[in-house]
Amino acid sequence: MNLTKALTSFVAAQKLNEELLVVVGGGAAGVYGAIRAKTLAPNLNVVVIEKGRPLSKVKISGGGRCNVTNGHCTDAKSLAEHYPRGHKEFRGPFFNVHGPMDTMSWFSNHGVELKVEDDGRVFPVSNCSSSVVDCLMSEAKRTGVSLQTGKVVASASISTGGKFALKIQKLINCFEHVEANYLLIASGSSRQGFSLAAQLGHSLIDPVPSLFTFKIEDPQLAELSGVSSNLLLLL
Ligand SMILES: Cc1cc2nc3c(=O)[nH]c(=O)nc-3n(C[C@H](O)[C@H](O)[C@H](O)COP(=O)(O)OP(=O)(O)OC[C@H]3O[C@@H](n4cnc5c(N)ncnc54)[C@H](O)[C@@H]3O)c2cc1C
């Protein structure tokens, strides 16, 4: 989406007094959340602000294949129990609507053919994460989500009218001020996102890493990227 068109969404929403949802972060959570909002409320103006490239983590996920979900552990309760520390946090209503089967159906219904591998991991038949990225991007476009890249949501507060007052930075010393009716912070592990939540009065629990990459400069190991195995690693 070009900048003029994207800016129009802000301006139009504010001039016409239409409702506006701003999504901070164009990763998997932000883009899917925006599509979902637009699907449920087609008249809502939905603008995603992404400081870098949208869905860049999805592109590298699953060794470039994107492990979409788990096809063997489809029950929400047992799925939550298999996730470290997830037995409590993951037992909310989220998985009742967005469980593994729902996820598989959603992608299949939107043209991404999936396969379940022997160990339960679910990948696009194409073996390529770009199938997932392209699907999310085209669905965002189709539903009318406005995606603005190269911009940072720098701060958030509550305006006197009870809206979310956002300061959005485009370039050094170049800011836009936007008031949104709704705000979705989907900034992944970015400290900036945590800071926005704190500015709005939320208290935060320090996050702990669940999945991370090794940075090893051995070209022989590069070919193993994406290979998974059950093993015990002694460091
Ligand atoms: C190597 C690797 C492989 C993985 N493989 C898989 C897999 O196969 N299957 C799977 O399910 N998961 C996998 N994961 C995990 C998965 O990629 C992440 O859980 C998921 O991408 C997180 O999505 P997100 O939208 O929450 O956050 P992110 O993808 O981190 O997106 C957040 C976005 O917000 C933007 N942002 C942050 N702050 C601001 C701001 N103030 N203003 C504007 N933009 C902002 C960031 O630039 C970023 O693009 C993998 C992760 C890694 C690192």
The ligand as a Gaussian input file, in Angstrom:
#p B3LYP/6-31G(d) Opt

LIG

0 1
 C       14.271000     -18.921000      13.618000
 C       12.831000     -18.994000      14.020000
 C       12.026000     -20.000000      13.524000
 C       10.689000     -20.075000      13.890000
 N        9.909000     -21.053000      13.364000
 C        8.595000     -21.102000      13.676000
 C        7.728000     -22.048000      13.039000
 O        8.125000     -22.801000      12.167000
 N        6.420000     -22.053000      13.413000
 C        5.918000     -21.158000      14.350000
 O        4.708000     -21.214000      14.640000
 N        6.711000     -20.249000      14.935000
 C        8.028000     -20.194000      14.612000
 N        8.828000     -19.255000      15.187000
 C        8.222000     -18.303000      16.099000
 C        7.403000     -17.305000      15.291000
 O        8.164000     -16.862000      14.185000
 C        7.040000     -16.117000      16.167000
 O        6.375000     -16.581000      17.320000
 C        6.104000     -15.181000      15.427000
 O        6.636000     -14.795000      14.195000
 C        5.862000     -13.982000      16.306000
 O        4.995000     -13.141000      15.596000
 P        4.596000     -11.750000      16.212000
 O        3.713000     -11.083000      15.222000
 O        4.083000     -11.931000      17.591000
 O        5.979000     -10.953000      16.391000
 P        7.044000     -10.488000      15.304000
 O        7.118000     -11.388000      14.151000
 O        8.292000     -10.209000      16.051000
 O        6.421000      -9.126000      14.768000
 C        6.406000      -7.958000      15.532000
 C        6.610000      -6.811000      14.560000
 O        6.396000      -5.591000      15.246000
 C        7.273000      -4.617000      14.711000
 N        7.373000      -3.574000      15.728000
 C        7.804000      -3.708000      17.010000
 N        7.672000      -2.537000      17.671000
 C        7.148000      -1.660000      16.783000
 C        6.786000      -0.276000      16.879000
 N        6.915000       0.417000      18.020000
 N        6.281000       0.330000      15.779000
 C        6.127000      -0.362000      14.598000
 N        6.468000      -1.662000      14.462000
 C        6.960000      -2.289000      15.547000
 C        8.570000      -5.399000      14.463000
 O        9.362000      -4.770000      13.475000
 C        8.028000      -6.753000      13.985000
 O        7.945000      -6.849000      12.583000
 C       10.157000     -19.140000      14.806000
 C       10.967000     -18.115000      15.296000
 C       12.287000     -18.034000      14.906000
 C       13.127000     -16.912000      15.442000

